[in-house]
Amino acid sequence: MRAYAALFRIRFVNSLQYRAAAVSGVVTQFAFGFMFILAFAAFYRAAPEAFPMQFSHTVSYIWMQQAFLALFVTWYWDNDILNTVTEGSIAYELVRPVDLYHRWFVQSMANRLSRAALRCAPIIAVAAVLPEPYRLHLPPDPRQFLLFVASMVLTLGVVSAFVMLIYISMFRTVSTAGLRYIVAAFADFLAGQIMPLPFFPGLVRAVAELTPFAAMQNMPLRIYGGDISGSGAYFGLLLQVFWLAALYGAGRAWMSRAVNKVAVQGG
């Protein structure tokens, strides 16, 4: 455990060095945040009663989505892991005295958390002082905030466990580029990146809310704004725990089979 904690700390601190990239990321995410909010505002003005979420909940959803984008999206890939297999350095990884799955899992979590840490504070600080109705609001009560924090922790685990399946697939293909693009598109849509799941048609929403993607950004963001509360929030946390355990178990089993049959080019 100490080895993985040290790896997490090293990768987290190392990723904090990229401050220029963080600044450009903050500017980009502000632009996308305003674009999404203004687009939703136009629809709400046309027919406010037709929408399943209050506009203030939607605004908070979008700002928190942009603030913690690096935690939520599946397309923040770790190039070091991608290059490990394609360049053949996986041979060195396999002789290290640590479990490869856990090493990559911890590394992926540290990189995502460090990217989010650099970007979230300025976005939240500015969004919290914007004029109404474009301001980021606090959760309805302290209990709701604690549920949000718990859901965020589980979201990081679910996203990392899901992305691990893509990394492991590198053992079975020459390039994962096509698979990564397809997975990112599906994940963005079904996790609520394009629009919150309550805006989906009834049947599509019912199916989407049972997938692992609904256990990603959909859950903490809707808990934060108060769209999911009480027993619904606790059920959401249980759903996240279920998908974390299922994805982790599937990844561990697949990795065990993959490393037993791996062949390194030129070796």
WOCORDA-V68865 format. One record per residue. N is the residue number from 0. RES is the residue in three letters. SS is DSSP state (2 for helix, 1 for strand, 0 for the rest). NEAR is the number of other C-alpha atoms within 12 Angstrom. Layout:
BEGIN
{{N & RES & SS & NEAR} {N & RES & SS & NEAR}}
END
This chain:
BEGIN
{{0 & MET & 0 & 12} {1 & ARG & 2 & 11} {2 & ALA & 2 & 17} {3 & TYR & 2 & 25} {4 & ALA & 2 & 18} {5 & ALA & 2 & 16} {6 & LEU & 2 & 24} {7 & PHE & 2 & 27} {8 & ARG & 2 & 22} {9 & ILE & 2 & 20} {10 & ARG & 2 & 28} {11 & PHE & 2 & 27} {12 & VAL & 2 & 22} {13 & ASN & 2 & 19} {14 & SER & 2 & 27} {15 & LEU & 0 & 24} {16 & GLN & 0 & 18} {17 & TYR & 0 & 20} {18 & ARG & 2 & 19} {19 & ALA & 2 & 15} {20 & ALA & 2 & 17} {21 & ALA & 2 & 27} {22 & VAL & 2 & 23} {23 & SER & 2 & 16} {24 & GLY & 2 & 28} {25 & VAL & 2 & 33} {26 & VAL & 2 & 21} {27 & THR & 2 & 19} {28 & GLN & 2 & 30} {29 & PHE & 2 & 29} {30 & ALA & 2 & 19} {31 & PHE & 2 & 23} {32 & GLY & 2 & 36} {33 & PHE & 2 & 27} {34 & MET & 2 & 20} {35 & PHE & 2 & 27} {36 & ILE & 2 & 32} {37 & LEU & 2 & 20} {38 & ALA & 2 & 21} {39 & PHE & 2 & 31} {40 & ALA & 2 & 23} {41 & ALA & 2 & 14} {42 & PHE & 2 & 17} {43 & TYR & 2 & 22} {44 & ARG & 2 & 16} {45 & ALA & 2 & 12} {46 & ALA & 0 & 14} {47 & PRO & 2 & 16} {48 & GLU & 2 & 12} {49 & ALA & 2 & 14} {50 & PHE & 0 & 24} {51 & PRO & 0 & 23} {52 & MET & 0 & 26} {53 & GLN & 0 & 26} {54 & PHE & 2 & 34} {55 & SER & 2 & 32} {56 & HIS & 2 & 34} {57 & THR & 2 & 42} {58 & VAL & 2 & 41} {59 & SER & 2 & 41} {60 & TYR & 2 & 48} {61 & ILE & 2 & 45} {62 & TRP & 2 & 44} {63 & MET & 2 & 45} {64 & GLN & 2 & 46} {65 & GLN & 2 & 40} {66 & ALA & 2 & 41} {67 & PHE & 0 & 39} {68 & LEU & 2 & 43} {69 & ALA & 2 & 37} {70 & LEU & 2 & 41} {71 & PHE & 2 & 45} {72 & VAL & 0 & 39} {73 & THR & 0 & 42} {74 & TRP & 0 & 31} {75 & TYR & 0 & 29} {76 & TRP & 0 & 33} {77 & ASP & 0 & 28} {78 & ASN & 2 & 18} {79 & ASP & 2 & 20} {80 & ILE & 2 & 32} {81 & LEU & 2 & 30} {82 & ASN & 2 & 20} {83 & THR & 2 & 23} {84 & VAL & 2 & 31} {85 & THR & 2 & 26} {86 & GLU & 0 & 21} {87 & GLY & 0 & 23} {88 & SER & 0 & 21} {89 & ILE & 2 & 28} {90 & ALA & 2 & 20} {91 & TYR & 2 & 16} {92 & GLU & 2 & 23} {93 & LEU & 2 & 26} {94 & VAL & 0 & 12} {95 & ARG & 0 & 14} {96 & PRO & 0 & 12} {97 & VAL & 0 & 19} {98 & ASP & 0 & 20} {99 & LEU & 2 & 31} {100 & TYR & 2 & 34} {101 & HIS & 2 & 29} {102 & ARG & 2 & 30} {103 & TRP & 2 & 38} {104 & PHE & 2 & 39} {105 & VAL & 2 & 35} {106 & GLN & 2 & 37} {107 & SER & 2 & 42} {108 & MET & 2 & 42} {109 & ALA & 2 & 33} {110 & ASN & 2 & 36} {111 & ARG & 2 & 40} {112 & LEU & 2 & 36} {113 & SER & 2 & 31} {114 & ARG & 2 & 39} {115 & ALA & 2 & 39} {116 & ALA & 2 & 30} {117 & LEU & 2 & 32} {118 & ARG & 2 & 37} {119 & CYS & 2 & 32} {120 & ALA & 2 & 21} {121 & PRO & 2 & 25} {122 & ILE & 2 & 37} {123 & ILE & 2 & 31} {124 & ALA & 2 & 20} {125 & VAL & 2 & 24} {126 & ALA & 2 & 33} {127 & ALA & 0 & 23} {128 & VAL & 0 & 16} {129 & LEU & 0 & 18} {130 & PRO & 0 & 13} {131 & GLU & 0 & 15} {132 & PRO & 0 & 24} {133 & TYR & 0 & 29} {134 & ARG & 0 & 28} {135 & LEU & 0 & 35} {136 & HIS & 0 & 31} {137 & LEU & 0 & 29} {138 & PRO & 0 & 28} {139 & PRO & 0 & 23} {140 & ASP & 0 & 17} {141 & PRO & 2 & 15} {142 & ARG & 2 & 19} {143 & GLN & 2 & 28} {144 & PHE & 2 & 25} {145 & LEU & 2 & 22} {146 & LEU & 2 & 34} {147 & PHE & 2 & 37} {148 & VAL & 2 & 22} {149 & ALA & 2 & 26} {150 & SER & 2 & 39} {151 & MET & 2 & 36} {152 & VAL & 2 & 29} {153 & LEU & 2 & 35} {154 & THR & 2 & 44} {155 & LEU & 2 & 40} {156 & GLY & 2 & 39} {157 & VAL & 2 & 44} {158 & VAL & 2 & 47} {159 & SER & 2 & 46} {160 & ALA & 2 & 40} {161 & PHE & 2 & 41} {162 & VAL & 2 & 46} {163 & MET & 2 & 41} {164 & LEU & 2 & 33} {165 & ILE & 2 & 38} {166 & TYR & 2 & 40} {167 & ILE & 2 & 35} {168 & SER & 2 & 29} {169 & MET & 2 & 32} {170 & PHE & 2 & 33} {171 & ARG & 2 & 23} {172 & THR & 0 & 19} {173 & VAL & 0 & 18} {174 & SER & 0 & 20} {175 & THR & 0 & 25} {176 & ALA & 2 & 20} {177 & GLY & 2 & 15} {178 & LEU & 2 & 23} {179 & ARG & 2 & 27} {180 & TYR & 2 & 18} {181 & ILE & 2 & 16} {182 & VAL & 2 & 25} {183 & ALA & 2 & 28} {184 & ALA & 2 & 20} {185 & PHE & 2 & 23} {186 & ALA & 2 & 31} {187 & ASP & 2 & 32} {188 & PHE & 2 & 29} {189 & LEU & 2 & 35} {190 & ALA & 0 & 40} {191 & GLY & 0 & 37} {192 & GLN & 0 & 36} {193 & ILE & 0 & 30} {194 & MET & 0 & 30} {195 & PRO & 0 & 41} {196 & LEU & 2 & 39} {197 & PRO & 2 & 32} {198 & PHE & 2 & 25} {199 & PHE & 0 & 22} {200 & PRO & 0 & 16} {201 & GLY & 2 & 13} {202 & LEU & 2 & 13} {203 & VAL & 2 & 17} {204 & ARG & 2 & 23} {205 & ALA & 2 & 16} {206 & VAL & 2 & 18} {207 & ALA & 2 & 28} {208 & GLU & 0 & 31} {209 & LEU & 0 & 25} {210 & THR & 0 & 31} {211 & PRO & 2 & 39} {212 & PHE & 2 & 41} {213 & ALA & 2 & 42} {214 & ALA & 2 & 47} {215 & MET & 0 & 52} {216 & GLN & 2 & 49} {217 & ASN & 2 & 52} {218 & MET & 2 & 51} {219 & PRO & 2 & 47} {220 & LEU & 2 & 50} {221 & ARG & 2 & 46} {222 & ILE & 2 & 42} {223 & TYR & 2 & 40} {224 & GLY & 2 & 36} {225 & GLY & 0 & 32} {226 & ASP & 0 & 32} {227 & ILE & 0 & 32} {228 & SER & 0 & 28} {229 & GLY & 0 & 18} {230 & SER & 2 & 13} {231 & GLY & 2 & 19} {232 & ALA & 2 & 32} {233 & TYR & 2 & 23} {234 & PHE & 2 & 21} {235 & GLY & 2 & 37} {236 & LEU & 2 & 35} {237 & LEU & 2 & 23} {238 & LEU & 2 & 29} {239 & GLN & 2 & 38} {240 & VAL & 2 & 29} {241 & PHE & 2 & 23} {242 & TRP & 2 & 32} {243 & LEU & 2 & 34} {244 & ALA & 2 & 23} {245 & ALA & 2 & 22} {246 & LEU & 2 & 30} {247 & TYR & 2 & 28} {248 & GLY & 2 & 21} {249 & ALA & 2 & 22} {250 & GLY & 2 & 31} {251 & ARG & 2 & 28} {252 & ALA & 2 & 18} {253 & TRP & 2 & 25} {254 & MET & 2 & 33} {255 & SER & 2 & 20} {256 & ARG & 2 & 17} {257 & ALA & 2 & 25} {258 & VAL & 2 & 26} {259 & ASN & 2 & 14} {260 & LYS & 0 & 13} {261 & VAL & 0 & 22} {262 & ALA & 0 & 20} {263 & VAL & 0 & 22} {264 & GLN & 0 & 14} {265 & GLY & 0 & 8} {266 & GLY & 0 & 11}}
END
